[in-house]
């Protein structure tokens, strides 16, 4: 059974506020302070500092957080394993491109094996938070994540390209960065992998999103592709998003011949590795 003081510590790490931590855990603020002081004395180090009224974590707190998340996750999986059941039951996450366009057949094969699964489709930021809280066994993520904090295994590599209507002047052409700045850009929401990748590519050319004349932010790829079909703008995404849509065409930007990794991302814990290996066996 996990010490309640560890749960207090992890909650404080997430919200970085003693009062909010107390409210979430239904305890008094002095009790939260007492739990943190106990851990600092037990481990012989300071875990938090105040700098100009801003609470910050020490490097020792970062290390304890990593280990504590793993312990809580392992305990949760132990409880589940002790319950009688047939097959393997997984809770996984996937970023929107992967969840909507890549893993349907893989999940189908996993279910055909007599197993069960729940799938959360969210952006990268939300999935990494769910992973840290032990709510999912692993996440399939496109784009960037902190490799010093999470373990990972390559799922596959995927080209990252521009999409437009097949009737758009860019269709099947290579254009310059300056040319795309004149177009209406349809972007995913902040925190999404595709938005981050595009931002990095633009930064490499000394451009930012603010230099586009028109920008639309939409979190759903279904709506994005509908607008592209109507020739209402351009977007950038992984090839799997549009490869089965005859109304769309790809275009390329000079110097942007790139692919990105789709990765299994998980906590450094034995059950996490088992979950990834078990699910991966069913990949066609």
Residue frames as qw, qx, qy, qz and C-alpha x, y, z in Angstrom:
[[0.000, 0.889, 0.458, 0.000, 0.00, 0.00, 0.00],
 [0.427, 0.481, -0.010, 0.765, 1.39, 3.39, -1.04],
 [0.301, -0.393, -0.437, 0.751, 2.09, 5.95, 1.69],
 [0.129, 0.878, 0.461, -0.010, -0.46, 8.79, 1.61],
 [0.251, -0.797, 0.140, 0.532, 2.46, 11.21, 1.92],
 [0.372, -0.093, 0.658, 0.648, 3.73, 10.10, -1.49],
 [0.193, 0.654, 0.673, 0.285, 0.30, 10.83, -2.98],
 [0.137, -0.921, -0.191, 0.310, 0.40, 14.27, -1.34],
 [0.378, -0.519, 0.416, 0.643, 3.85, 14.87, -2.81],
 [0.331, 0.194, 0.726, 0.571, 2.79, 13.88, -6.34],
 [0.085, 0.828, 0.550, 0.066, -0.33, 16.03, -6.19],
 [0.221, -0.865, 0.027, 0.450, 1.75, 19.02, -5.10],
 [0.410, -0.241, 0.582, 0.659, 4.15, 18.33, -7.98],
 [0.270, 0.498, 0.711, 0.416, 1.22, 18.52, -10.41],
 [0.027, -0.890, -0.420, -0.175, -0.49, 21.67, -9.14],
 [0.493, 0.209, -0.213, 0.817, 2.50, 23.41, -7.47],
 [0.274, -0.510, 0.062, -0.813, 0.26, 25.01, -4.86],
 [0.079, 0.027, -0.876, 0.475, -0.21, 23.91, -1.22],
 [0.453, 0.179, 0.370, -0.791, -3.77, 25.25, -0.93],
 [0.702, 0.279, -0.350, -0.555, -4.96, 23.55, -4.14],
 [0.404, 0.204, -0.888, 0.081, -3.26, 20.32, -3.08],
 [0.149, 0.048, 0.757, -0.634, -5.15, 20.39, 0.22],
 [0.603, 0.258, 0.105, -0.748, -8.46, 20.96, -1.61],
 [0.632, 0.296, -0.621, -0.356, -7.86, 18.11, -4.06],
 [0.435, 0.092, -0.869, 0.217, -6.94, 15.66, -1.29],
 [0.573, -0.633, -0.332, -0.401, -9.63, 16.92, 1.11],
 [0.700, -0.355, -0.367, 0.499, -7.15, 17.76, 3.86],
 [0.178, -0.956, -0.070, 0.224, -5.87, 20.90, 5.59],
 [0.482, 0.804, -0.268, 0.223, -2.99, 22.93, 4.22],
 [0.314, -0.710, 0.594, -0.209, -0.90, 22.35, 7.40],
 [0.880, -0.077, 0.464, -0.058, -1.35, 18.60, 6.85],
 [0.769, 0.619, -0.006, 0.162, 0.08, 18.94, 3.34],
 [0.107, 0.847, -0.441, 0.278, 3.03, 20.87, 4.73],
 [0.639, -0.491, 0.559, -0.195, 3.55, 18.20, 7.38],
 [0.938, 0.214, 0.271, 0.034, 3.59, 15.43, 4.75],
 [0.592, 0.740, -0.182, 0.264, 6.21, 17.25, 2.69],
 [0.183, -0.782, 0.517, -0.296, 8.38, 17.96, 5.74],
 [0.851, -0.250, 0.449, -0.108, 8.20, 14.27, 6.69],
 [0.883, 0.420, 0.118, 0.174, 9.46, 13.24, 3.24],
 [0.301, 0.843, -0.319, 0.311, 12.24, 15.83, 3.33],
 [0.449, -0.645, 0.564, -0.252, 13.42, 14.51, 6.69],
 [0.927, -0.010, 0.370, -0.064, 13.05, 10.88, 5.58],
 [0.819, 0.479, 0.106, 0.297, 15.09, 11.36, 2.40],
 [0.583, -0.511, 0.047, 0.630, 17.45, 13.95, 3.87],
 [0.306, 0.109, 0.386, 0.863, 16.96, 16.59, 1.21],
 [0.260, 0.452, 0.230, -0.822, 14.87, 19.62, 0.33],
 [0.417, 0.373, 0.797, 0.228, 12.09, 18.96, -2.17],
 [0.195, 0.825, 0.431, 0.310, 10.61, 22.41, -2.84],
 [0.363, -0.207, -0.125, 0.900, 11.82, 26.00, -2.80],
 [0.157, 0.892, 0.401, -0.136, 10.05, 29.34, -2.90],
 [0.439, -0.052, 0.231, 0.867, 11.57, 31.87, -5.28],
 [0.146, 0.035, -0.096, -0.984, 9.77, 35.24, -5.26],
 [0.596, 0.129, 0.431, -0.665, 6.56, 33.54, -4.15],
 [0.761, 0.339, -0.398, -0.385, 6.88, 30.93, -6.89],
 [0.793, -0.324, 0.504, -0.105, 7.09, 27.29, -5.80],
 [0.553, 0.585, -0.563, -0.186, 9.77, 25.27, -7.61],
 [0.985, -0.171, 0.024, -0.010, 10.89, 21.65, -7.41],
 [0.273, -0.722, 0.610, 0.181, 14.47, 20.73, -6.55],
 [0.488, 0.411, -0.723, -0.266, 16.39, 18.20, -8.61],
 [0.063, -0.089, 0.943, -0.313, 15.87, 15.74, -5.73],
 [0.541, 0.318, 0.455, -0.632, 12.11, 16.26, -6.03],
 [0.605, 0.481, -0.389, -0.501, 12.27, 15.55, -9.77],
 [0.282, 0.291, -0.914, 0.003, 14.02, 12.26, -9.05],
 [0.240, 0.098, 0.825, -0.502, 11.58, 11.28, -6.29],
 [0.594, 0.387, 0.106, -0.697, 8.65, 12.17, -8.54],
 [0.534, 0.394, -0.653, -0.366, 9.87, 9.82, -11.26],
 [0.195, 0.105, -0.956, 0.190, 10.24, 6.90, -8.85],
 [0.321, 0.189, 0.632, -0.680, 7.01, 7.65, -6.99],
 [0.628, 0.349, -0.167, -0.676, 4.97, 7.69, -10.23],
 [0.490, 0.264, -0.812, -0.175, 6.36, 4.28, -11.08],
 [0.000, -0.005, 0.893, -0.450, 5.51, 2.88, -7.63],
 [0.482, 0.274, 0.374, -0.744, 1.91, 4.12, -7.78],
 [0.634, 0.364, -0.419, -0.538, 1.47, 2.73, -11.28],
 [0.347, 0.207, -0.914, 0.037, 2.89, -0.66, -10.28],
 [0.196, 0.097, 0.781, -0.585, 0.55, -0.85, -7.28],
 [0.598, 0.334, 0.065, -0.726, -2.44, -0.04, -9.48],
 [0.612, 0.333, -0.628, -0.347, -1.50, -2.82, -11.92],
 [0.106, 0.129, -0.940, 0.297, -0.96, -5.28, -9.06],
 [0.437, 0.199, 0.546, -0.687, -4.52, -4.68, -7.84],
 [0.674, 0.399, -0.201, -0.588, -5.84, -5.27, -11.37],
 [0.443, 0.346, -0.820, -0.108, -3.79, -8.44, -11.82],
 [0.115, -0.065, 0.882, -0.452, -5.15, -9.92, -8.59],
 [0.629, 0.267, 0.271, -0.678, -8.70, -9.74, -9.97],
 [0.564, 0.110, 0.799, 0.179, -9.89, -12.82, -11.91],
 [0.472, 0.691, -0.044, -0.546, -10.21, -12.16, -15.66],
 [0.822, 0.242, 0.443, 0.263, -9.63, -13.64, -19.10],
 [0.558, 0.654, 0.154, 0.487, -7.10, -12.26, -21.55],
 [0.440, -0.135, -0.157, 0.874, -5.12, -9.06, -21.15],
 [0.009, 0.903, 0.429, 0.027, -6.79, -5.75, -20.30],
 [0.492, -0.007, 0.025, 0.870, -4.99, -2.55, -21.31],
 [0.065, 0.929, 0.287, -0.227, -5.65, 1.16, -20.99],
 [0.590, 0.021, 0.282, 0.756, -3.75, 3.05, -23.66],
 [0.141, 0.828, 0.131, -0.526, -3.56, 6.53, -25.13],
 [0.591, 0.255, 0.478, 0.597, -2.93, 7.74, -28.65],
 [0.008, 0.426, -0.073, -0.902, -2.43, 11.13, -30.21],
 [0.592, 0.496, 0.279, -0.571, -5.12, 12.10, -32.67],
 [0.467, 0.547, -0.563, -0.407, -3.34, 11.19, -35.91],
 [0.104, 0.226, -0.967, 0.046, -2.42, 7.75, -34.61],
 [0.344, 0.199, 0.771, -0.498, -5.77, 7.12, -32.93],
 [0.576, 0.542, 0.210, -0.575, -7.90, 8.16, -35.89],
 [0.628, 0.651, -0.293, -0.310, -5.80, 6.95, -38.83],
 [0.263, 0.574, -0.774, 0.037, -3.20, 4.36, -37.80],
 [0.087, -0.256, 0.908, -0.320, -4.09, 1.83, -35.08],
 [0.750, 0.016, 0.094, -0.655, -7.64, 0.63, -35.85],
 [0.841, 0.218, -0.474, -0.145, -6.47, -2.66, -37.42],
 [0.318, 0.329, -0.752, 0.474, -3.94, -3.18, -34.63],
 [0.405, -0.154, 0.521, -0.735, -6.62, -2.76, -31.95],
 [0.838, 0.111, -0.144, -0.514, -8.94, -5.09, -33.88],
 [0.701, 0.264, -0.656, 0.094, -6.29, -7.82, -33.91],
 [0.037, 0.271, -0.713, 0.645, -5.70, -7.33, -30.18],
 [0.629, -0.048, 0.299, -0.716, -9.42, -7.74, -29.47],
 [0.842, 0.205, -0.392, -0.308, -9.58, -10.85, -31.69],
 [0.447, 0.302, -0.775, 0.329, -7.00, -12.36, -29.32],
 [0.590, -0.516, -0.621, 0.014, -9.59, -12.42, -26.52],
 [0.388, -0.142, -0.346, 0.842, -8.29, -9.27, -24.87],
 [0.031, -0.891, -0.453, -0.014, -9.93, -5.99, -23.82],
 [0.454, 0.057, 0.012, 0.889, -8.77, -2.42, -24.22],
 [0.025, 0.914, 0.350, -0.206, -9.76, 1.18, -23.49],
 [0.553, 0.255, 0.211, 0.765, -8.33, 3.92, -25.68],
 [0.091, -0.853, -0.222, 0.464, -7.95, 7.62, -24.86],
 [0.548, 0.467, 0.289, 0.631, -7.37, 9.85, -27.89],
 [0.225, -0.933, -0.135, 0.247, -5.89, 13.19, -26.87],
 [0.408, 0.842, -0.280, 0.213, -3.04, 15.54, -27.64],
 [0.671, 0.265, -0.542, 0.431, 0.51, 14.85, -26.53],
 [0.050, -0.432, 0.452, -0.779, 0.42, 17.10, -23.48],
 [0.737, -0.283, 0.120, -0.601, -2.77, 15.51, -22.09],
 [0.941, 0.056, -0.330, -0.043, -1.50, 11.97, -22.69],
 [0.491, 0.348, -0.570, 0.560, 1.81, 12.57, -20.94],
 [0.341, -0.388, 0.397, -0.759, -0.09, 13.90, -17.93],
 [0.900, -0.131, -0.048, -0.414, -2.33, 10.79, -17.92],
 [0.813, 0.240, -0.481, 0.222, 0.78, 8.63, -18.16],
 [0.178, 0.416, -0.562, 0.693, 2.43, 10.36, -15.21],
 [0.547, -0.279, 0.326, -0.719, -0.74, 9.88, -13.14],
 [0.194, -0.108, 0.973, -0.066, -0.84, 6.15, -13.95],
 [0.616, 0.351, 0.305, -0.635, -4.16, 6.42, -15.80],
 [0.830, 0.486, -0.167, -0.218, -2.89, 4.65, -18.93],
 [0.907, -0.219, 0.259, 0.251, -0.37, 1.85, -19.50],
 [0.474, -0.171, 0.384, 0.774, 1.36, 3.56, -22.40],
 [0.366, 0.779, 0.157, -0.484, 0.78, 6.20, -25.04],
 [0.646, 0.294, 0.458, 0.535, 1.37, 6.12, -28.79],
 [0.073, -0.868, -0.091, 0.483, 2.73, 9.57, -29.49],
 [0.621, 0.609, 0.186, 0.457, 3.73, 11.51, -32.56],
 [0.142, 0.860, -0.097, 0.481, 6.42, 14.13, -32.21],
 [0.252, 0.512, -0.552, 0.607, 8.28, 15.45, -29.19],
 [0.745, -0.619, -0.181, -0.169, 8.37, 14.28, -25.57],
 [0.209, -0.799, 0.526, -0.205, 10.89, 14.36, -22.72],
 [0.844, 0.200, -0.497, 0.006, 13.04, 11.27, -23.28],
 [0.204, 0.364, -0.699, 0.580, 14.82, 11.79, -19.97],
 [0.474, -0.159, 0.459, -0.734, 11.51, 11.33, -18.14],
 [0.866, 0.164, 0.231, -0.412, 9.83, 8.53, -20.13],
 [0.455, -0.191, 0.808, 0.321, 10.93, 5.29, -21.72],
 [0.602, 0.557, -0.044, -0.570, 10.09, 4.73, -25.39],
 [0.544, -0.023, 0.779, 0.312, 10.10, 2.19, -28.22],
 [0.192, 0.284, -0.434, -0.834, 9.72, 3.01, -31.91],
 [0.644, 0.370, 0.574, -0.344, 6.33, 2.11, -33.40],
 [0.654, 0.440, 0.450, 0.420, 7.01, 3.32, -36.94],
 [0.198, -0.350, 0.136, 0.906, 8.26, 6.31, -38.92],
 [0.340, 0.719, 0.607, -0.002, 5.83, 8.49, -40.85],
 [0.343, 0.282, 0.235, 0.865, 6.38, 11.24, -43.45],
 [0.034, -0.694, -0.405, 0.594, 5.25, 14.74, -42.40],
 [0.288, 0.223, 0.549, 0.752, 3.85, 16.69, -45.34],
 [0.245, 0.220, 0.096, -0.939, 1.55, 19.46, -46.52],
 [0.219, 0.422, 0.874, 0.100, -2.08, 18.82, -47.51],
 [0.247, 0.316, -0.026, -0.916, -4.49, 20.83, -49.63],
 [0.738, 0.441, 0.335, -0.386, -7.44, 20.30, -51.97],
 [0.669, 0.101, 0.588, 0.444, -6.63, 18.46, -55.18],
 [0.351, 0.803, 0.362, 0.317, -7.81, 21.66, -56.92],
 [0.322, -0.896, 0.062, 0.298, -5.40, 23.91, -54.98],
 [0.475, 0.823, -0.311, 0.031, -2.45, 25.44, -56.90],
 [0.243, -0.658, 0.701, -0.130, -0.05, 23.69, -54.49],
 [0.935, -0.007, 0.265, -0.236, -1.38, 20.18, -55.30],
 [0.941, 0.098, 0.180, 0.270, 1.51, 17.73, -55.91],
 [0.439, 0.781, -0.145, 0.420, 4.02, 20.60, -56.12],
 [0.650, -0.290, -0.289, 0.640, 7.05, 21.79, -54.17],
 [0.017, 0.909, 0.174, 0.377, 6.73, 25.36, -52.88],
 [0.361, 0.353, -0.437, 0.744, 8.82, 27.77, -50.82],
 [0.269, -0.430, -0.663, 0.551, 8.21, 28.76, -47.20],
 [0.053, 0.236, 0.037, -0.970, 7.41, 32.31, -48.31],
 [0.349, -0.136, -0.622, -0.688, 4.64, 31.00, -50.58],
 [0.409, -0.416, -0.811, 0.033, 2.80, 29.14, -47.80],
 [0.157, -0.277, -0.434, 0.843, 2.73, 32.31, -45.66],
 [0.267, 0.044, -0.226, -0.936, 0.12, 33.75, -48.04],
 [0.471, -0.225, -0.779, -0.348, -2.27, 30.83, -47.47],
 [0.650, -0.491, 0.130, -0.565, -4.94, 30.26, -44.84],
 [0.307, 0.289, -0.877, 0.232, -3.27, 27.84, -42.42],
 [0.791, -0.410, -0.178, -0.417, -5.44, 25.34, -40.54],
 [0.177, 0.469, -0.752, 0.428, -3.65, 24.39, -37.31],
 [0.649, -0.378, -0.657, 0.066, -4.25, 21.85, -34.58],
 [0.442, -0.871, -0.081, -0.198, -4.60, 23.13, -31.00],
 [0.036, 0.733, -0.590, 0.336, -1.67, 24.03, -28.74],
 [0.604, -0.362, 0.662, -0.256, -0.13, 20.93, -27.20],
 [0.922, 0.315, 0.177, -0.139, -0.65, 18.80, -30.32],
 [0.714, -0.260, 0.453, 0.465, 2.31, 17.01, -31.87],
 [0.549, 0.527, 0.432, 0.484, 1.71, 18.20, -35.44],
 [0.010, -0.984, -0.095, -0.153, 1.49, 21.85, -34.36],
 [0.552, -0.733, 0.301, 0.259, 4.76, 21.55, -32.41],
 [0.715, 0.021, 0.489, 0.499, 6.56, 19.97, -35.35],
 [0.379, 0.758, 0.335, 0.413, 5.39, 22.66, -37.76],
 [0.247, -0.968, 0.035, 0.001, 6.46, 25.32, -35.28],
 [0.667, -0.483, 0.406, 0.397, 9.94, 23.79, -35.12],
 [0.629, 0.340, 0.482, 0.507, 10.20, 23.68, -38.92],
 [0.150, 0.921, 0.217, 0.286, 9.17, 27.31, -39.24],
 [0.454, -0.859, 0.168, 0.166, 11.61, 28.36, -36.51],
 [0.739, -0.161, 0.429, 0.494, 14.40, 26.70, -38.48],
 [0.417, 0.517, 0.408, 0.626, 13.61, 29.12, -41.30],
 [0.162, -0.132, -0.252, 0.945, 13.27, 32.10, -38.89],
 [0.368, -0.332, -0.399, -0.772, 9.47, 32.22, -39.26],
 [0.160, 0.098, 0.788, -0.586, 6.63, 31.96, -36.74],
 [0.132, 0.540, 0.828, 0.072, 2.90, 31.28, -36.96],
 [0.023, 0.753, 0.294, -0.589, 2.24, 35.00, -36.52],
 [0.048, -0.429, 0.462, 0.774, 3.62, 35.64, -40.00],
 [0.125, 0.347, 0.863, 0.344, 0.72, 33.82, -41.65],
 [0.196, -0.203, -0.170, -0.944, -2.04, 36.13, -42.85],
 [0.730, -0.247, -0.068, -0.634, -4.85, 33.84, -41.73],
 [0.172, 0.191, -0.940, 0.226, -4.85, 31.03, -39.17],
 [0.757, -0.308, -0.160, -0.553, -7.67, 28.74, -38.06],
 [0.055, -0.334, 0.881, -0.330, -7.25, 26.46, -35.02],
 [0.836, -0.080, -0.188, -0.509, -9.25, 23.21, -35.06],
 [0.401, -0.464, 0.762, -0.208, -8.69, 20.21, -32.78],
 [0.786, 0.169, 0.566, -0.183, -10.50, 17.63, -34.93],
 [0.217, -0.281, 0.711, 0.607, -8.90, 16.16, -38.05],
 [0.318, 0.493, 0.801, 0.121, -12.28, 15.22, -39.48],
 [0.152, 0.913, 0.275, -0.259, -13.31, 18.87, -39.69],
 [0.202, -0.671, 0.434, 0.566, -9.87, 19.90, -40.93],
 [0.319, -0.007, 0.817, 0.481, -10.04, 17.48, -43.86],
 [0.275, 0.714, 0.644, -0.016, -13.58, 18.61, -44.71],
 [0.036, 0.917, 0.004, -0.398, -12.36, 22.21, -44.98],
 [0.274, -0.448, 0.652, 0.547, -9.38, 21.12, -47.07],
 [0.381, 0.340, 0.818, 0.265, -11.74, 19.29, -49.44],
 [0.187, 0.885, 0.420, -0.074, -13.64, 22.59, -49.83],
 [0.565, 0.425, 0.037, 0.707, -10.33, 24.32, -50.66],
 [0.299, -0.920, -0.168, -0.192, -10.55, 26.55, -47.56],
 [0.273, -0.859, 0.429, -0.051, -6.88, 26.40, -46.64],
 [0.671, 0.381, -0.621, 0.135, -3.80, 24.22, -46.20],
 [0.713, -0.632, 0.239, -0.189, -2.49, 22.15, -43.32],
 [0.340, 0.532, -0.768, 0.110, 0.48, 20.02, -42.34],
 [0.827, -0.280, 0.321, -0.367, 0.09, 16.51, -40.99],
 [0.404, -0.307, 0.846, 0.165, 1.31, 12.95, -41.28],
 [0.251, 0.169, -0.717, -0.628, 0.75, 11.14, -44.56],
 [0.051, -0.252, -0.964, 0.071, -1.69, 8.67, -42.98],
 [0.213, 0.458, 0.423, -0.752, -4.19, 11.51, -42.44],
 [0.486, 0.580, -0.043, -0.653, -4.87, 11.98, -46.14],
 [0.076, -0.332, 0.850, 0.401, -3.57, 8.94, -47.99],
 [0.175, 0.321, 0.925, 0.104, -7.03, 7.38, -48.45],
 [0.214, 0.745, 0.384, -0.502, -8.81, 10.64, -49.30],
 [0.549, 0.349, 0.517, 0.556, -9.06, 11.19, -53.06],
 [0.085, 0.938, 0.286, 0.176, -10.22, 14.80, -52.61],
 [0.374, -0.878, 0.207, 0.216, -6.89, 15.81, -51.02],
 [0.762, 0.531, -0.192, 0.318, -3.41, 16.22, -52.44],
 [0.697, -0.507, -0.031, 0.506, 0.01, 16.47, -50.88],
 [0.394, 0.861, -0.134, 0.292, 2.47, 19.30, -51.40],
 [0.797, -0.219, -0.180, 0.533, 6.03, 19.72, -50.22],
 [0.088, -0.991, 0.090, 0.053, 8.03, 22.65, -48.90],
 [0.627, 0.603, -0.389, 0.302, 11.61, 23.08, -50.12],
 [0.171, 0.491, -0.667, 0.533, 14.01, 21.65, -47.56],
 [0.578, -0.257, 0.462, -0.622, 11.25, 19.96, -45.53],
 [0.757, 0.137, -0.592, -0.241, 11.70, 16.37, -46.70],
 [0.133, -0.392, 0.737, -0.535, 11.19, 14.86, -43.26],
 [0.679, -0.300, -0.638, -0.206, 9.72, 11.95, -41.37],
 [0.304, -0.529, 0.482, -0.628, 8.90, 11.73, -37.69],
 [0.223, 0.046, -0.959, 0.168, 8.69, 8.86, -35.26],
 [0.716, -0.428, -0.162, -0.527, 5.53, 7.36, -33.81],
 [0.256, 0.332, -0.810, 0.410, 6.64, 5.99, -30.44],
 [0.678, -0.529, -0.511, -0.011, 5.33, 3.88, -27.62],
 [0.075, 0.541, -0.412, 0.729, 5.92, 6.13, -24.59],
 [0.771, -0.461, -0.419, -0.133, 5.65, 4.68, -21.09],
 [0.450, -0.798, 0.341, -0.211, 6.91, 4.84, -17.52],
 [0.376, 0.480, -0.780, 0.137, 10.11, 2.99, -16.68],
 [0.610, -0.237, 0.573, -0.493, 8.26, 0.15, -14.97],
 [0.215, -0.119, 0.954, 0.174, 8.11, -3.63, -15.63],
 [0.433, 0.506, 0.718, -0.203, 4.36, -3.75, -16.31],
 [0.323, 0.785, -0.070, -0.524, 4.63, -0.87, -18.78],
 [0.062, 0.490, -0.775, -0.395, 7.20, -2.79, -20.81],
 [0.287, 0.150, 0.945, -0.030, 5.02, -5.91, -20.63],
 [0.422, 0.663, 0.442, -0.433, 1.98, -3.93, -21.84],
 [0.278, 0.723, -0.366, -0.517, 3.89, -2.52, -24.82],
 [0.027, -0.315, 0.912, 0.260, 5.32, -5.91, -25.83],
 [0.358, 0.313, 0.857, -0.197, 1.95, -7.63, -25.44],
 [0.439, 0.735, 0.237, -0.460, 0.12, -5.07, -27.58],
 [0.170, 0.683, -0.526, -0.478, 2.88, -4.97, -30.19],
 [0.339, -0.091, 0.926, 0.138, 2.63, -8.73, -30.79],
 [0.454, 0.557, 0.679, -0.153, -0.73, -8.11, -32.48],
 [0.183, 0.723, -0.192, -0.638, 0.59, -5.59, -34.99],
 [0.831, 0.423, 0.358, 0.056, 0.03, -6.70, -38.59]]
